[in-house]
Amino acid sequence: NLIFLCTLAFFCFLIYYRRAQLKTQREIETRVVTAADYSIRVTNLPEDATEDEISEHFSSFGEIAKMGNKEQVTVCYRGYAARAKLLDLREKAEEDVEQFTVQMQSPGQFPDAADGHAAATKVLDRLNA
């Protein structure tokens, strides 16, 4: 009987937690605008399609932000491809800052870490301005 009550309480907690998680996710999605809000990803393209054919077809809808392989392409509406690139650059700069921060803990092993950290921080500051 105690096991049943504990199981029931656990499931109630899971339901409560999932609802709170979904509510938070909706709030974040409505407050934060990203380039992904204005782009589409197209998959399952024909195997015999060339990159030129794909580019020609989708360029009428917007700028092609990424073409990882022939099977998948991301198209951003005009004007938002640049924003997508800036968001990717910001993410890379944030990763670089974190990496250089860790490397600065061992200056003997990574003598240029401070310079790299300063450069990445400068890029990040410019992107956030």
Secondary structure, 3 states (H helix, E strand, C coil): CHHHHHHHHHHHHHHHHHHHHHHHHHHHHHHCCCHHHHEEEEECCCCCCCHHHHHHHHCCCCEEEEEEECCEEEEECCCCHHHHHHHHHHHHHHHHHHHHHHHCCCCCCCCCHHHHHHHHHHHHHHHHC
